[in-house]
Amino acid sequence: MGRPSSLDLRERVIPACEAGEESQAAIARGFPVSETAVSCWSGLAREDGRREPKAHGRGLPSVLDEADGAVLTALVGQRNDATLEE
């Protein structure tokens, strides 16, 4: 997944949607975004009043605790030339 689009771009796309003078497809062609992005951004602005991207979710937490991490680090330190097949 790519990085979120800039707030500046969103601030130009959303008012174009709110003006209602063009279709979302026409607005998407006028900016470097997809029709889906135009639809999502305008929907979020209309429903939640939010124009900025969501904060990054930071992914899944590690399944290793501190002790497991220490064991893994020690194993790699002992034999750090293993190949993927090994």
C-alpha positions as CSV (number, residue, x, y, z in Angstrom):
1,M,0.0,0.0,0.0
2,G,1.3,3.4,-0.9
3,R,1.6,6.5,1.2
4,P,-1.5,8.7,1.7
5,S,-2.0,11.5,-0.7
6,S,-1.2,15.0,0.5
7,L,-3.6,17.1,2.5
8,D,-3.1,19.8,-0.1
9,L,-4.4,17.5,-2.9
10,R,-7.4,16.5,-0.8
11,E,-8.1,20.1,-0.1
12,R,-8.4,20.8,-3.8
13,V,-10.4,17.6,-4.7
14,I,-13.0,17.8,-2.0
15,P,-14.3,21.3,-2.8
16,A,-14.5,20.4,-6.4
17,C,-16.9,17.6,-5.4
18,E,-18.8,19.8,-3.0
19,A,-19.3,22.3,-5.8
20,G,-21.2,19.6,-7.7
21,E,-20.3,21.1,-11.1
22,E,-18.5,18.0,-12.4
23,S,-18.9,14.3,-11.9
24,Q,-16.4,12.4,-9.7
25,A,-15.0,10.8,-12.9
26,A,-14.3,14.2,-14.4
27,I,-12.8,15.5,-11.1
28,A,-10.5,12.4,-11.0
29,R,-9.3,13.1,-14.5
30,G,-8.4,16.7,-13.5
31,F,-6.3,15.6,-10.6
32,P,-3.7,12.7,-10.4
33,V,-6.1,10.5,-8.4
34,S,-8.5,7.6,-9.1
35,E,-12.3,7.9,-9.1
36,T,-12.3,5.7,-6.0
37,A,-10.1,8.2,-4.1
38,V,-12.4,11.0,-5.1
39,S,-15.4,9.0,-3.9
40,C,-13.8,8.0,-0.6
41,W,-12.5,11.5,0.2
42,S,-15.8,13.2,-0.5
43,G,-17.7,10.6,1.4
44,L,-15.5,11.0,4.5
45,A,-15.7,14.8,4.3
46,R,-19.5,14.6,4.0
47,E,-20.1,12.0,6.8
48,D,-17.3,12.7,9.3
49,G,-16.0,16.2,8.3
50,R,-12.6,14.6,8.0
51,R,-10.3,15.7,5.2
52,E,-6.9,14.4,6.5
53,P,-5.7,10.8,6.0
54,K,-6.1,8.3,8.9
55,A,-3.1,7.7,11.1
56,H,-0.9,4.8,10.2
57,G,-2.1,1.6,11.9
58,R,1.5,0.5,12.7
59,G,0.9,-3.1,11.6
60,L,0.5,-6.2,13.8
61,P,2.3,-6.5,17.1
62,S,5.2,-8.8,17.3
63,V,4.5,-12.4,18.5
64,L,7.9,-12.5,20.1
65,D,8.4,-11.3,23.6
66,E,11.6,-9.9,24.9
67,A,13.1,-13.3,25.8
68,D,12.2,-14.7,22.4
69,G,13.9,-11.8,20.8
70,A,17.0,-12.3,22.8
71,V,17.1,-16.0,21.8
72,L,16.6,-15.1,18.1
73,T,19.3,-12.5,18.3
74,A,21.7,-15.0,19.8
75,L,21.0,-17.6,17.2
76,V,21.6,-15.2,14.4
77,G,24.8,-14.1,16.0
78,Q,26.0,-17.7,16.2
79,R,25.1,-18.5,12.6
80,N,24.4,-15.5,10.5
81,D,25.3,-17.1,7.1
82,A,22.3,-19.3,6.8
83,T,20.4,-19.3,3.5
84,L,16.7,-19.2,3.0
85,E,16.7,-22.9,2.2
86,E,18.4,-23.7,5.5
